[in-house]
């Protein structure tokens, strides 16, 4: 498999999951501005959406969208327990969390990356995101992880997007439990290996 990624992007989540599962894969860096890959390829030919992550299987098939990729990977090694069994109530909870993270946290940060966003709009997005972080902190109170209180793919995804808070001067210490949650995930060996690999590329 090949994982197409960009440093500090949401592709870190499937990268972490690949390492958690000890699956064989190749990392291919994508330049988000030129849409060229480090090996000289045209990323748009692989993924016309133009953004990471993209997972290319050995068969040549390509899967995009981080929440879909992490579930696919978790199901390759179900014994690792990174996702509840398909058809279970807990799997529905996983879908719920992945959708919330994707639309409300990931999507909440998205507009803030636009340097031309008017200040009034930036303030509005900040306030909206802060309400979502209120909810998140309350949901995690007294818990170690999002689904069944067991680390899994939703936690890898949430950890990834929460890292962006520092880019926009959002101090997660305002939400009790969130910095500790982040630190706990960051101590995982697979997370450390993924961060180191992306920093070295």
C-alpha positions, 0 to 999 in steps of 0.5 A: 500500500501507498499512503499519500500524505502532507506534513501536518495534514489530516493524513497523519491519522491514517499514517498513525493507524498504519503504524498501530497495525504494523501494516506494510506501506510506503509513504509518498509525500504530496506538495499541496501547492503544486499537487506533485508527489515526491516521486514526481507523479501527478497527485491529481491523476490519482485523486482528482479531489486534490487533497490528502489523504489517499491510500493506494492499494496493491491492486491499484484501487485508491481510497480517499477521505480519512474516516473511510481510510482508517476504518478500512485499515482497522478492518484489515486487522480486527483483532487489534481492536482499533474499530468495533465490529461492523454491525455492532452498536459501538460501530455506529458510535464510531461512525457518529464520532468520525462524522462529528470530527470530520464536519465540526472539528476538522471542518471547523478549522478548515476556513481558518487556514484561508489567510484572506478570510475576513476578520469578522468571518474568522471571529465567527469560525473561532466562536463556532469551533469553541462551542464544538470544543466545549461539547468535546471536552464534556464528552471526554470527561472521565474517559480515556477514549471516544468509543467504548473508552478504548483507544481507536481510529477516532482518537487518532483522527481527533488527535490529528486535528486538535494539533491545529489549535496551536496554529490559530492561537486556540489554547486547548488548556481552556478545555479541561481534559483535552491537553491531557487527552492529546498528551496521552495519545502522543505517548503511543509508540506508533504516534511517535513513529508517524510524527518522526517519519513525517518530520524527517521527510 
